[in-house]
Amino acid sequence: MLSQTNSSSQTPQVRFADALVVLREVNLESLEDADTAMCFWLNVYHTLLVHATMLFGPPLTRWKLWSELCYDIGGCPFSLL
């Protein structure tokens, strides 16, 4: 569920985090088509990469960057690792 507060008063970071909540509702079984699945997972990967870089800065060690942030997608945790 997206935040009920006025989106113009929220920071871009808060709006971004609110938008990520919809990933919990993704039905992974609906990604039957290989091209659709590839596009979805590439977008998830790149979003995680940008999000982790925003939170932690450029990675000093890949382990920290890749292991500390994960998304709940369809009830399953996914990280860059």
N, C-alpha and C positions, 0 to 999 in steps of 0.2 A: 504494500500500500504506500502510495506516495504521500509525502508530508502534506498536511492540511493547511499549513501556513502559506502566506503569500509568497509565491516563488520569486517575486522581484526583490523581496527583502532577504532572501537566502543567498549565501555565497555560492559560487559555482561548485565548490567542493561538496557542499551539503546537497545541492541538487543532483550532483553526480552520484553520491552515495545513496540517496533516495531512489534514484533510477535503477541502481543495481539490485534492489529488492525484487524486481520482477523476474530476475534469473532463477529464483527459487521455484517459480511456477512453470518453468520450461519442461515440456514433456520430451525427454531425450529420445523416446521411441518414435517421435514424429520426424526425426532426422533420418529418414530412410534413404533419401536420395543422396548419393555420394557428393555431388556438387554443393548441395545445400548444407550438408554436414561439414564439409571442408570450409565453406565460407563462415559458418557459425563458429567453429573452433578456432579458426585464424583470428576472427574478431575478438573472441574471448581471450586468446593468448595475448594479442596486442593491447587490449584494454588492461589486462593484468600487468603487463610490462610497464605501460605508461603510469598506471595507478601506483605500482610499487616504487617507481622512480620518483613520482610526486611525493610519496610519503617518506621514503628513506634516502632520497638523493641518488646520485650515481652509485652503482654497486661497488663497494670496496671489496666485499667477498660475495660471490654469487650465492652461496648457501643462505646467508641472511636474507638477501633480497628475495630469493625464490621460495624460501620456506616459511616466511612470516606472514605472507598475505595469501589468502585463498578466497574463492567465491563459492557460495552454495548454489549449484546449478541443478535444478530438478531434484533437490534433496541430497546431492552428492558433493563433497568438497573437491575443488579443483584448484591447483596452484601451478606455478611455473616449473616446479620441480618434477 
